[in-house]
Amino acid sequence: MSLRTCHYAALQACCGTLHAAPWLTKLAYAVIQGKLEERQDQLAREAVNNMEKLGPTFIKLGQILSIR
């Protein structure tokens, strides 16, 4: 699991549980099934959508986490 994925999961778990629960479930299943790389694009799109639903503060946090 990438470091950015871990950061996003932690952020969602702490602050955005309502929007994060389905995403975190899909992430967990992908990891358990060994299909994380295969589902990475879908999970990334959903992560962005969740950030947008949570508002500008979370979008800014997402931008900060995405800096390499």
Long-range contacts (C-beta under 8 A, 24 or more apart in sequence): 1-31, 1-36, 4-65, 4-66, 5-43, 7-65, 8-47, 8-62, 8-65, 11-58, 11-61, 11-65, 12-50, 15-54, 15-58, 16-50, 16-54, 16-58, 19-50, 19-53, 19-54, 20-50, 23-47, 23-50
